[in-house]
Amino acid sequence: MIVTRCWFHNNFNRSWEIDPRPTPRIPPSSKSTTTSNDYNDDVGGSPRSTTPPRTPPPPMTSASSTHSSAPSSPIMGASHDDEHTAITTTAEAIYASTKESSSLFSSVGDSAEEDRCREGGGRRTLPTTTAKRVVDDDPYADVRERMENLRSMDRNRHVGGGGRGGGCGGVGGGGVVPRGDDITIFAAVTTYLGYVVLIATGHIRDICASVFGKGRYLRSGSGDHHHRRRRRRTTPPPPPNDPTKYAPLLKSLYHRIQDCFNRPIASRPCATISVLERVSHDGNKTMTVLGPLSNLVPPRGGGRGNDVDVDACASYRSGEHYDETPEGAAVRRCLNLGSYNYLGFADDWDVTCKRDVLGSLAALPSSVGSSRLEYGTTVLHREVERIVASFVGKEDAMALNMGFNTNATLNHTSIVNGARASGAAIRTFRHNDAADLEMILREAIVYGQPRTRRSWNRILVVVEGVYSMEGEYCNLRDVVSVCKRYGAYVYLDEAHSIGAMGPTGRGCCEYTGVDPADVDVLMGTFTKSFGGMGGYVAADKSVIDELRRDCAGSAYHNSLSPVVCQQIISSFQVIMGKDGTDIGRRKLNALRDNSNYFRMRLTDMGLHVLGNYDSPIMPVMLYNPTKIAAFSRECLKRGLAVVVVGFPAVPILMSRARFCISAGHTRVDLDRALRELDEVADLLKLRYARSTFG
């Protein structure tokens, strides 16, 4: 059985697959727990006790036995209150004196140096002298008590078995507001009405195009010159499901707001980002990077030849956020609220990782040009897998060069696609609802496989550590308890949680107090918290050995670049404190504080905010499709780079903006963003937590 994501009554659900094939992929003997001494040493916790073997599925006739309680799992990892003595080394002093973009400090520092860093896309010039100092001021001292109260209340409700997670801190004193997906009647009606208007507009445009023989979306067989020429060349007509010809929402909605998506950048994805300006000459059907301002031409009829639109150039240059790349391309400097730069390695890469990463090129090439089963394994690949296995508390791990590949044989889209391709039966249970999962597991065990009614060979439940569109973390403790009770296997996708959750960044298991031995397969990516690319699968050695032989991503796909492997190794060493500094601990604390502060303030504004405290992902509900483009454009005007999401990536009523917070942000950055968002919320009527009408 495999648990993946799907939608059900406006909520995310997880689906599970039942594999009818007789050959077991995870042998029962692998269920015994093996203690990882490296993991215990790194975390600082006591050695783990051996977990009792998983009980087999209960017999069909003994339904009463399904109500027995599962043993509680020991809480792993060091206490969040543990503090380490600051090590004042040269590297740390450089970091402390140059990392003004970190929220660990109460002041921004030298403004000229900050401007040079941001104008250069995050490339900071190190000062000639480095003061050996550690700034201990708390930038959130005035709101620390309230932040911690809200965080503790939310965590106790979720991790402590208080039912479905996802509540946010309340407005004012710190209560609990309704979840963001509790859409008001007014918002639901106007959202449906908006889609009706958009679809009707698309059909009207099609009718007018067929009558007058002109239009951007002429169907095959209409009478314009282009299509007549195509018929003379005997070119076959486009297939009937060609979205550029037939999809009403593509013509009426997406192309009208295409400028809000796929925005290219010209800098590192650090706290401040340079967004390339784009223009469209066909009503947003296609977008083109502007490049130098000399490419601006007057509107149709306003000039001749290669004249430059002087007024438009002057308007660009007078903009508050206007800048140019070294090549002269026009860009907009924006506060980055959309990238997965959770631990801020893009901000301080020159200090934390640059030396080792560039040094790896002295011994190894940028690409090995082969798959892992041929000549694509180097000493750095082995080191990455050793560190990952030690970090997450598993016997072995396998690294792949694409995060999508790590789920390709089993949610994220990769899990859904892999589950469908596996041939296993798929079921779903309600989002973060262990009781619903238990009911479905019991039903599967009692009824068995369709038609034959034979028992299933195995049941695999797949969940995510942090749900990327919800900002919630998994109710892992209850899910694991149910799975142990019924003999099901657990697969945990930690793409957004590894490195970003838990006192030491070890993800959802550490945060929720679940022993990694109770999760059969752990998956994660290196693209978010570690500033690299690719991903990993960690499990018992027997499982990983079989994956190395049979997984297409290992057998046929090119292996990770050695340069990327070194980036991953360096970032892990920083996070674990093996670089001789406490920069990793500071990054983790900064990410947690920044995320909780931003979530608290967004909730205070009366916005519908999804997710949990301590999660770096904060979806804010927009609902109406017309507000998707309006929100994105108004934020871009104010120098904020944000991500907006609409149907079909989310349910038709659940359009949203998604903020991703980084350890590289300062409180000054976040306060500035919150001031701008407060204006946008008033302009677009987004305060649904306070008013039915927003």
Secondary structure, DSSP 8 states (H G I E B T S, - for coil): ---EEEEETTEEEEEEEEE--SS-SS-GGGGS----HHHHHHHT---------------TT-GGGGG---------S--TT--------HHHHHHHHH-TTSTTSSS---HHHHHHHHHTTT-----SS---------TTTTTHHHHHHHHHHHHHHHHTT-SS---EE-SSSS-EE--TT---HHHHHHHHHHHHHHHHHHHHHHHHHHHHS--TT--TT--SHHHHHHHHTT-----TT-HHHH-HHIIIIITTSGGGSS--BSS-SSSEEEEE-EE-SSTTSS-EE--SGGG----TTS--TT---HHHHHHHHTSTTEEE-TT--EEEEEEE-SS--TT-TTTSHHHHTHHHHHHGGGTS-S---SBTTTT---HHHHHHHHHHHHHHT-SEEEEES-GGGGGTT---HHHHHHHHHHT-EEEEEETT-HHHHHHHHHHHHHH-STTT----SEEEEEEESB-TTT--B--HHHHHHHHHHHT-EEEEE-TTTTTTSSTTS--HHHHHT--GGGSSEEEEESSSSSSS--EEEEE-HHHHHHHHHH-HHHHTSB---HHHHHHHHHHHHHHHTTTSSSHHHHHHHHHHHHHHHHHHHHHHTT--B-S-TT-SEEEEEEESTHHHHHHHHHHHHTTEE-EEE-TTTS-TT-EEEEEE--TT--HHHHHHHHHHHHHHHHHHT--TTT-TT-
